[in-house]
Structures are given as structure tokens and as C-alpha cells.
């Protein structure tokens, strides 16, 4: 298993992998599969960080024998007063690769890279309350729930609540 930062060369694989997650687990993501599918690999590559610069965000990928099997992403706030904040988003592990510790490795790698970004103190995320495995994984990595948003997502007339979670990087040893 190889865990590494994705580059713009990985944009097509990232696009296709994320699309599977959005289609199979719409309640786990704020973005719809239709919105994501409308983006070309070139558009996605243009959004990815420049080589060697993770200061605005990055994508961590897990590869098994050359196949992308897991992702998680970090995006730093663009607002001057919130530059110490970033969001973990897009976490997904292939169905056939779950329960092998890949998710935990991805989150921990994301945290390790986030800690190297100058001035970044806080990492936020949201996790659907119905996805207990996800928010328990985040808790295991040090995130805490600080609130729950009712009806955060509405998919085909069904509402889903989301936990809001936070990790204070400045308190990690």
C-alpha cells in the first residue's frame, strides 16, 4: 500500500474515483455526482495544488498495486481572517478495501501534512450522522464533535443530519 500526495498527473484517476463515491454514497458528500461529473480532468487538475506547494491544500491518495483505492483532501480557507482554518473533505475508500485501516492511514497522513503548513491551526469536517464508522474514525484521529446540523443535506426528499467536527493542530504533541 502506497500513501502519497496526489499530483495534477493523478487528476483523471482522482475524478473517476471520487465520482464512484459520490454515486454510491450521496449522503456522505455535499457535492452531487452530477456536479462532479460535469468537470473535466483538466478542470480538476487546474484546481489541484502546484507541484511542491501544499500551503493551500492537497489530496492524499492510497494506492494498492497501482490502483487508487482511497482519498482524502484538505482545503485551506481563502478568507484572511480564517487562514488558520482548513477543511478535510472528500474522504472515500473503495468498498472492496474497507476495514483494512486505509481510512485511518489517509486521515493521519493528512494531519501530518497539515501540521507542516505555516499558520494552520484548525481542521474542520462534516460527517453524516448515519455514517457512524466515518465519524468514529475521525474521533480516533483526534477530531471532536462540536455540533450537529439538522437537515444538512437533502437527497431525493430525504434529509440527512451532519456532525461538525474539529481538530486543533496546535494542541497536538
Backbone torsions as a table, in degrees:
resi	resn	phi	psi	omega
1	UNK	NA	127.7	177.3
2	UNK	-112.0	125.4	175.4
3	UNK	-110.7	123.1	-177.5
4	UNK	-154.9	164.0	174.1
5	UNK	-71.5	136.9	176.6
6	UNK	-81.1	151.5	177.2
7	UNK	-115.8	176.0	178.4
8	UNK	-61.5	-24.4	176.5
9	UNK	-67.1	-18.6	-179.8
10	UNK	-92.8	4.4	-172.0
11	UNK	-57.6	-43.6	-178.3
12	UNK	-65.3	-44.5	178.7
13	UNK	-64.6	-41.0	178.0
14	UNK	-61.7	-46.9	179.7
15	UNK	-57.2	-50.7	-176.7
16	UNK	-65.6	-41.0	-178.7
17	UNK	-66.3	-45.7	179.7
18	UNK	-63.0	-36.9	179.9
19	UNK	-60.7	-38.9	176.9
20	UNK	-60.6	-46.3	179.2
21	UNK	-62.1	-43.3	-179.9
22	UNK	-63.8	-36.8	179.8
23	UNK	-73.9	-41.8	-174.7
24	UNK	-81.7	-25.0	-176.5
25	UNK	-138.1	63.3	-175.7
26	UNK	-59.9	-27.8	-179.2
27	UNK	-70.7	-13.7	-176.9
28	UNK	-91.5	-5.4	-173.3
29	UNK	-135.6	144.7	177.2
30	UNK	-77.2	-22.6	-179.2
31	UNK	-95.8	145.3	-180.0
32	UNK	-90.3	158.1	176.5
33	UNK	-61.4	-37.3	-179.7
34	UNK	-63.1	-42.6	178.7
35	UNK	-63.5	-44.4	-177.8
36	UNK	-68.3	-41.4	-177.9
37	UNK	-63.2	-23.4	179.9
38	UNK	-73.7	-14.3	-179.8
39	UNK	-87.1	138.6	175.7
40	UNK	-85.9	159.7	174.6
41	UNK	-56.2	-33.1	179.5
42	UNK	-67.2	-39.6	177.5
43	UNK	-66.5	-39.0	178.7
44	UNK	-68.0	-42.9	178.2
45	UNK	-58.4	-39.5	-179.7
46	UNK	-64.9	-25.3	178.7
47	UNK	-84.2	-17.8	-176.8
48	UNK	-76.9	155.8	-177.0
49	UNK	-64.2	152.5	175.0
50	UNK	-65.1	150.3	-179.9
51	UNK	-53.4	128.3	177.0
52	UNK	80.4	0.0	-179.0
53	UNK	-120.2	104.6	178.7
54	UNK	-105.0	9.3	-173.4
55	UNK	-62.2	-24.5	179.6
56	UNK	-101.8	-12.1	179.4
57	UNK	147.2	174.5	-176.3
58	UNK	-167.3	170.3	177.1
59	UNK	-126.0	130.5	175.8
60	UNK	-104.3	132.1	179.2
61	UNK	-122.9	149.8	174.4
62	UNK	-111.6	127.7	179.0
63	UNK	-116.8	135.3	174.7
64	UNK	-121.6	112.5	-177.4
65	UNK	51.3	44.8	177.1
66	UNK	81.1	-1.3	-179.6
67	UNK	-102.4	128.0	176.0
68	UNK	-68.5	120.5	-176.0
69	UNK	-123.1	-3.3	178.8
70	UNK	-165.7	148.3	178.4
71	UNK	-144.3	154.4	163.1
72	UNK	-153.3	151.5	-170.6
73	UNK	-131.1	154.2	175.2
74	UNK	-130.1	133.5	177.5
75	UNK	-131.3	123.7	-179.6
76	UNK	-81.7	145.5	177.6
77	UNK	-63.5	141.6	178.6
78	UNK	-92.5	-9.5	-179.9
79	UNK	-79.0	131.7	-176.2
80	UNK	-54.3	-40.6	-177.6
81	UNK	-78.3	-5.0	-179.2
82	UNK	-124.6	20.2	-178.4
83	UNK	-63.9	-16.9	177.3
84	UNK	-83.3	2.1	179.9
85	UNK	-109.0	148.8	170.0
86	UNK	-145.3	161.4	179.8
87	UNK	-118.7	130.4	168.7
88	UNK	-84.0	128.9	-179.0
89	UNK	-146.2	165.5	170.2
90	UNK	72.9	16.1	-178.1
91	UNK	-63.0	127.9	178.7
92	UNK	-159.7	136.9	174.9
93	UNK	-124.9	136.0	179.7
94	UNK	-54.3	140.7	-175.8
95	UNK	-54.9	-40.4	-177.5
96	UNK	-77.6	-2.3	-177.9
97	UNK	-116.2	5.5	-178.4
98	UNK	-73.8	160.3	178.9
99	UNK	66.8	30.7	176.7
100	UNK	-121.3	7.6	179.6
101	UNK	84.9	6.6	-177.6
102	UNK	-67.0	-43.5	179.3
103	UNK	-58.6	-45.0	178.7
104	UNK	-62.9	-42.3	178.5
105	UNK	-63.6	-40.4	178.6
106	UNK	-63.1	-47.3	-179.3
107	UNK	-63.6	-43.3	-179.8
108	UNK	-66.4	-35.0	176.0
109	UNK	-67.7	-40.9	176.8
110	UNK	-59.8	-45.5	179.8
111	UNK	-62.1	-43.4	-179.7
112	UNK	-60.3	-43.2	178.4
113	UNK	-69.8	-40.0	-179.9
114	UNK	-60.1	-36.4	-178.9
115	UNK	-66.3	-17.4	179.7
116	UNK	-88.8	-6.1	-178.5
117	UNK	-85.0	117.9	-177.8
118	UNK	-59.0	127.6	176.0
119	UNK	83.9	-1.3	179.4
120	UNK	-91.0	120.6	-177.5
121	UNK	-115.1	-31.6	-169.0
122	UNK	-124.8	134.8	173.8
123	UNK	-120.7	125.8	-179.5
124	UNK	-111.0	160.0	172.2
125	UNK	-159.9	165.9	169.9
126	UNK	-124.2	146.6	178.9
127	UNK	-140.7	131.9	179.6
128	UNK	-58.8	134.7	-179.6
129	UNK	-63.0	-26.4	178.9
130	UNK	-74.7	-12.8	-178.9
131	UNK	-102.4	70.8	-176.6
132	UNK	-59.5	-37.9	179.7
133	UNK	-58.2	-38.9	-178.8
134	UNK	-67.5	-54.1	-175.7
135	UNK	-70.4	-24.6	172.9
136	UNK	-68.8	-38.3	175.6
137	UNK	-60.2	-45.9	179.8
138	UNK	-63.5	-40.3	177.2
139	UNK	-61.2	-41.0	179.0
140	UNK	-60.4	-30.0	179.6
141	UNK	-89.1	3.6	174.0
142	UNK	109.7	-5.4	178.1
143	UNK	-74.4	149.3	175.3
144	UNK	-125.8	148.1	176.6
145	UNK	-79.4	129.0	177.1
146	UNK	-117.6	0.1	176.5
147	UNK	177.2	162.4	177.7
148	UNK	-129.6	126.5	-178.9
149	UNK	-97.3	115.1	176.9
150	UNK	-72.1	145.4	176.6
151	UNK	53.3	40.6	-178.5
152	UNK	-65.0	-36.4	178.9
153	UNK	-127.3	146.1	173.9
154	UNK	-127.7	118.0	-177.5
155	UNK	-125.9	116.7	-179.9
156	UNK	50.0	42.6	176.7
157	UNK	82.2	-0.6	179.4
158	UNK	-105.3	129.9	179.9
159	UNK	-93.3	144.4	178.5
160	UNK	-128.5	131.0	174.9
161	UNK	-84.3	155.1	177.4
162	UNK	-131.6	137.6	169.7
163	UNK	-79.9	138.6	171.0
164	UNK	-100.4	129.0	-174.6
165	UNK	-127.2	155.7	-176.5
166	UNK	-142.7	148.3	172.5
167	UNK	-132.0	121.6	178.2
168	UNK	-90.9	101.4	-178.0
169	UNK	-61.9	-30.1	-177.1
170	UNK	-69.5	-14.7	179.8
171	UNK	-98.4	-0.1	178.4
172	UNK	-82.0	143.4	179.1
173	UNK	-90.3	NA	NA
